Amino acid sequence: MKQLLKKYEEAISYLVFGGLTTVVNIVAFFLLDTVLNMQYLVANLIAIIVSILFAFFTNKRYVFKSKSETLRDWLKEFLLFVGFRAVSGVFDMLSMWVLVDFLQIDTNISKILTQFIVVVLNYFFSKFFIFK
């Protein structure tokens, strides 16, 4: 059992912290969109930014256990992380726009639907491009 956990430790950690990041994203969106009645695309953009910051620090430390030896190394990881997350953020924004404005799906349901693909994209980007 220990060997199995060790073998899949990174994937399990990513699922846990990816799940928490998704919760941060959805809760931030809900608070801004539904509670504060902010325009849904603005609320979505802010939620994406908050979740990117949360994800960077948790992924770096707990999932990929990346240690930057210099400020330059840290900054490189941060900029790569933000850059690739911006790619999935564009997908998130476009998906929200299509689901809400064209398909007339509730904003909170649309947000949850987009997160399934965003989590997969973000793992791929983090694993193969950022925290190598």
C-alpha positions in Angstrom: 0.0 0.0 0.0 2.8 2.4 0.9 4.5 1.7 -2.5 1.3 2.4 -4.3 0.8 5.7 -2.4 4.4 6.7 -3.1 4.1 5.8 -6.8 1.0 8.0 -7.2 1.8 10.6 -4.6 2.1 13.5 -7.1 -1.2 12.6 -8.8 -3.0 12.2 -5.5 -1.5 15.5 -4.3 -2.6 17.2 -7.5 -6.1 15.9 -7.2 -6.3 17.2 -3.6 -4.8 20.7 -4.3 -6.4 20.9 -7.7 -9.7 20.1 -6.0 -9.0 22.8 -3.5 -8.1 25.3 -6.2 -11.3 24.5 -8.0 -13.2 25.1 -4.8 -11.4 28.4 -4.4 -12.3 29.3 -8.0 -16.0 28.3 -7.7 -16.5 29.9 -4.2 -14.8 33.2 -5.3 -17.0 33.2 -8.4 -20.2 32.5 -6.4 -19.5 35.2 -3.9 -18.7 37.8 -6.6 -21.4 36.8 -9.1 -24.3 35.7 -6.9 -23.8 37.4 -3.5 -22.2 40.7 -4.7 -24.1 40.6 -8.0 -21.0 41.5 -10.0 -21.1 41.0 -13.8 -20.4 37.3 -14.4 -17.3 37.7 -16.7 -15.7 40.2 -14.3 -16.4 37.9 -11.4 -15.0 35.0 -13.4 -11.8 36.9 -14.2 -11.2 37.8 -10.5 -12.0 34.2 -9.4 -9.4 32.9 -12.0 -6.8 35.3 -10.7 -7.4 34.3 -7.0 -7.3 30.6 -7.9 -4.1 31.0 -10.0 -2.3 32.5 -7.0 -3.6 29.9 -4.6 -2.6 27.1 -7.1 0.9 28.4 -7.7 1.9 28.3 -4.1 0.2 25.0 -3.3 1.4 23.2 -6.5 4.9 24.5 -6.1 5.3 23.4 -2.5 3.0 20.4 -2.0 2.4 18.8 -5.4 5.6 19.2 -7.4 7.8 20.0 -4.4 9.7 22.5 -6.5 12.5 24.4 -4.8 13.8 27.5 -6.5 17.4 28.2 -5.7 17.3 31.8 -6.9 14.8 34.6 -7.3 15.3 34.2 -11.0 14.3 30.5 -10.9 11.2 31.4 -8.8 10.2 34.2 -11.1 10.6 31.9 -14.1 8.3 29.3 -12.6 5.8 31.9 -11.6 5.7 33.5 -15.0 5.4 30.1 -16.7 2.7 29.1 -14.3 0.7 32.3 -14.8 1.2 32.2 -18.6 -0.1 28.6 -18.9 -2.9 29.2 -16.5 -3.8 32.3 -18.6 -4.3 29.8 -21.5 -6.7 27.7 -19.5 -8.2 31.0 -18.1 -9.0 32.0 -21.7 -10.7 28.7 -22.2 -12.6 29.3 -18.9 -13.7 32.8 -20.0 -14.8 31.7 -23.5 -16.7 28.7 -22.1 -18.5 30.8 -19.6 -19.5 33.3 -22.3 -20.8 30.5 -24.6 -22.6 28.6 -21.9 -24.2 31.7 -20.3 -24.9 34.0 -23.2 -25.6 31.6 -26.0 -26.8 28.4 -24.3 -28.5 30.4 -21.4 -27.1 28.1 -18.7 -27.0 29.5 -15.1 -23.7 31.2 -14.3 -22.9 28.9 -11.4 -23.7 25.7 -13.3 -21.6 27.0 -16.2 -18.7 27.7 -13.9 -18.8 24.2 -12.5 -19.0 22.6 -16.0 -15.9 24.6 -17.2 -13.8 23.4 -14.3 -13.6 19.8 -15.4 -11.6 20.6 -18.5 -9.6 23.4 -16.8 -8.3 21.0 -14.1 -7.0 18.6 -16.8 -5.4 21.3 -18.8 -3.7 22.8 -15.7 -2.3 19.5 -14.6 -0.8 18.9 -18.1 0.7 22.4 -18.2 2.1 22.1 -14.7 3.5 18.6 -15.1 5.2 19.0 -18.5 6.1 22.7 -18.8 6.3 24.4 -15.4 7.5 22.2 -12.6 9.7 19.8 -14.6 
